[in-house]
């Protein structure tokens, strides 16, 4: 079952074709394959939608500073400076960015996150509000590449290797779009330092 990075309608618009409804189940499989490529190449899951509004605890390492990177979350419920400690008052910290979702960090101007491994507990609604527009585009282009390969209409099909995957295209425009997919995935890679 696809996660929602793209839709059959978006793929049809991209390819300027109509896909018969008898292929809906197959299109869903191709969309799932495109989503898996994106998730594996970026090290992220872009479909984590705040877990149906349920807040969960996650542990973080304190580093002795007043800033903790947590994102993405839609809402921070509580912050504890130790696993068995009480939650600190909400007026002791700020969640950033202030005016947009998702939130990605907590800043305490008058306190610090004590150094330690997995000693900070943040209860929050984890995930993004929607799948990012560039990820939607990348999924659409990748799924269209899979469909192009499967759809033998006599056109000249060529392939392009992206990471560990090979995708197909029929026109120079589609090749350029596939190259932009690699840029999108590179831009959205998760690096864990």
MOFEN-V39127 format. One record per pair of residues at least 6 apart in sequence whose ideal C-beta (glycine too) atoms are under 8 Angstrom apart, sorted by sequence separation. I is the first residue (numbers start at 1). J is the second residue. If there is no record, write none. Layout:
[[I;J] [I;J]]
This chain:
[[12;18] [39;45] [62;68] [70;76] [80;86] [97;103] [114;120] [160;166] [169;175] [12;19] [39;46] [80;87] [81;88] [96;103] [97;104] [113;120] [159;166] [160;167] [11;19] [19;27] [38;46] [60;68] [79;87] [80;88] [95;103] [96;104] [149;157] [159;167] [160;168] [169;177] [78;87] [79;88] [96;105] [148;157] [159;168] [160;169] [169;178] [60;70] [95;105] [96;106] [149;159] [158;168] [159;169] [8;19] [95;106] [96;107] [157;168] [158;169] [167;178] [35;47] [58;70] [94;106] [95;107] [157;169] [158;170] [93;106] [94;107] [157;170] [79;93] [93;107] [94;108] [156;170] [167;181] [93;108] [94;109] [155;170] [160;175] [8;24] [11;27] [92;108] [106;122] [162;178] [158;175] [92;110] [93;111] [149;167] [160;178] [8;27] [62;81] [76;95] [92;111] [149;168] [160;179] [162;181] [163;182] [8;28] [11;31] [55;75] [88;108] [148;168] [162;182] [146;167] [148;169] [55;77] [73;95] [145;167] [146;168] [148;170] [163;185] [8;31] [50;73] [88;111] [145;168] [162;185] [7;31] [48;72] [50;74] [59;83] [145;169] [6;31] [50;75] [102;127] [142;167] [2;28] [5;31] [102;128] [148;174] [1;28] [74;101] [76;103] [79;106] [101;128] [102;129] [6;34] [74;102] [75;103] [101;129] [2;31] [3;32] [5;34] [72;101] [73;102] [74;103] [145;174] [2;32] [5;35] [72;102] [73;103] [76;106] [81;111] [144;174] [1;32] [71;102] [72;103] [73;104] [3;35] [71;103] [72;104] [81;113] [82;114] [2;35] [5;38] [70;103] [71;104] [81;114] [141;174] [145;178] [70;104] [71;105] [69;104] [70;105] [83;118] [69;105] [70;106] [83;119] [87;123] [141;177] [142;178] [68;105] [82;119] [141;178] [67;105] [68;106] [81;119] [82;120] [83;121] [67;106] [68;107] [81;120] [82;121] [141;180] [142;181] [67;107] [80;120] [141;181] [5;46] [66;107] [67;108] [79;120] [80;121] [3;45] [5;47] [66;108] [79;121] [80;122] [138;180] [3;46] [4;47] [66;109] [78;121] [79;122] [137;180] [138;181] [3;47] [66;110] [78;122] [79;123] [137;181] [66;111] [68;113] [78;123] [66;112] [67;113] [76;122] [77;123] [138;184] [65;112] [66;113] [76;123] [77;124] [137;184] [138;185] [64;112] [65;113] [76;124] [77;125] [64;113] [73;122] [75;124] [135;184] [62;112] [63;113] [64;114] [74;124] [75;125] [134;184] [62;113] [64;115] [73;124] [74;125] [62;114] [63;115] [68;120] [70;122] [73;125] [74;126] [60;113] [62;115] [73;126] [74;127] [134;187] [135;188] [62;116] [68;122] [70;124] [72;126] [73;127] [74;128] [134;188] [61;116] [72;127] [74;129] [61;117] [72;128] [132;188] [61;118] [62;119] [60;118] [61;119] [62;120] [59;118] [60;119] [61;120] [59;119] [60;120] [59;120] [60;121] [59;121] [60;122] [58;121] [57;121] [58;122] [57;122] [57;123] [58;124] [56;123] [55;123] [56;124] [58;126] [55;124] [55;125] [56;126] [54;125] [53;125] [51;125] [50;125] [51;126] [50;126] [51;127] [50;127] [48;126] [49;127] [50;128] [48;127] [49;128] [50;129] [48;128] [49;129] [49;130] [46;128] [47;131] [46;131] [46;132] [46;135] [38;135] [38;138] [38;139] [34;138] [35;139] [38;142] [34;139] [37;142] [34;140] [31;139] [34;142] [33;142] [34;143] [33;143] [31;143] [34;146] [30;143] [33;146] [27;143] [30;146] [30;147] [27;147] [30;150] [41;162] [41;163] [40;163] [41;164] [40;164] [41;165] [37;162] [5;131] [10;136] [14;140] [37;163] [4;131] [14;141] [3;131] [19;147] [37;165] [11;140] [15;144] [5;135] [6;136] [10;140] [14;144] [5;136] [11;143] [15;147] [5;138] [6;139] [11;144] [15;148] [5;139] [6;140] [11;147] [6;143] [46;188] [42;185] [41;185] [44;188] [44;189] [42;188] [43;189] [44;190] [38;185] [42;189] [43;190] [41;189] [42;190] [43;191] [43;192]]
